[in-house]
Amino acid sequence: MFRQFTTRHSVALALAMSTAITALALSVARADEIVRPEAGAPAYAGYPYAAHYARLPSGPRVHYLDEGEGEVPLLLVHGIPTQAYVWREVIPHLAQSQRVIAIDQPNWGYSDHTPDVRGGVPCAGHYADWIGEFVDTLGLEKVRLVLFDMGFTGFLYAARNPDEVAGIAFFETVLGPLPRDRVPPFIEAVLSEEGVALSTEANFFTETLLFNNAFNGAEPLPFRTMTRDLEDAEAAVYHRARPTPAHRQAELFDRECLGFVGARESDPGTPAQKAQNLAEFTEFATYLATTDTPRLAIFGNPGLVMPAMLEGVVTGAVPPEHGGWPSTETVSVAHMSAPTLHYWPEERNGAPGELAGHILDWIARGH
C-alpha cells in the first residue's frame, strides 16, 4: 500500500491542497484559538462524556475523559493526529467493568500547546514526562496502558516508571528504533524539504491520512487508513482542535522526533537531537523486550504499522539475536477479525467493540 505514495506525489499534493484546506479549516474554526468545553460540560456533542482538566506541575493543562470504575484504571493514549475523541466508541465497552481515562496529550485535542518546549516540537521524552506528571497529578498508584500510534510515548513512560504500570496493551504502533532505509514513503515525504509545509500548511496528517483524502479532493487515493470515511461532524471535531498551522506544529513529531538507526545527514535535526531520539527509542525497546510487565499485542486485519511478522518478535518465536523479545512469558497476542487498517477506533464495522473485548479478556485472564 505504502509503495503507491511517493515524495513527489506528497509535494504536489501539499501545493494543491494548501488553498482549499485553508478555506476549509477557516470554515470549521474561524478563530485562531481552540474552543474548549468547560470542566464538567459535555466534551463532545452526542456523547455522554464530561470534560476534565488537570494542571501538570510543568505547566500545561491537560484535558481527559474519565469514565467507569475500577481499581487499576486503563489509560488510553492516542496518536497522530487524533485526541481522546478517537476512543469515543471504545470507551463504553471498557467502562462497563473498568475505570477508563482517555488523555489528550499536550499539543493535541483540548490540552494546552507547548510552544516553548523544543520550538513547539516536543519529542518522546517530553511526552513520557507529561504522562508521568498526569498519573501523579491524578494520584493514580498504578495504571494499565492502552497505546496506539504515537501513543508509544507511553512505552517510554513505562520504562522510566515501571512500578506504576500494571500492564500494557498496544496496537498499530512502533516497538523501537526504525531502520532508516525501510521507512514508508509518507515518512520520507515529511522528512523532505517540503515536510514542514506538508505537515502544517497542508495539514497532511489530518487531511490525507486520517480523512482518507475525503476532504481535499485528491485523486487517486494514495492509500487508506480506515475502511470508511469520517462524517462531516466527526471531521469538524478534529479540525477545531488544529485550526491553524501554528496549532499543527507538534505534528512535526514524525519529522524531527523519530529514532532512526542509520539516520542520514540530510534528515532534520542536529546530530545531538538525532542521537537523543535514537536513545529514547532504544530505551523503551529494551524495556519492552525484557520487562515482566504483562503485555498484550493486538494485530490488525491486516493493519498498517504492525505487520504480522512482529508476532514472532513479541512471542519469542524469533530468537533474541535476530531481534526477538527474550522475556515473553507475560506476553499475550490477539488478532482482529473486523477489517482494520490503522485507525481502528474510528471504524464502524465492529472494530471498537472487538478491540475493547480483547483488552477485557486479557485483564480477565489476570494480566
CORWOFEN-V536049 format. One record per helix or strand of 2 or more residues. SS is the DSSP state (hx for helix, st for strand). FROM is the first residue (numbers start at 1). LEN is the number of residues. If there is no record, write none. Layout:
ss-><SS SS>
from-><FROM FROM>
len-><LEN LEN>
This chain:
ss-><hx hx st st st hx st hx hx st hx hx st st hx hx hx hx hx hx st hx st hx hx st hx hx>
from-><2 7 52 61 73 84 100 118 124 143 149 162 165 178 180 185 195 204 232 245 260 271 294 310 320 331 344 351>
len-><3 22 4 7 5 11 4 3 14 6 12 3 7 2 3 7 5 7 10 12 2 20 6 6 3 5 3 14>
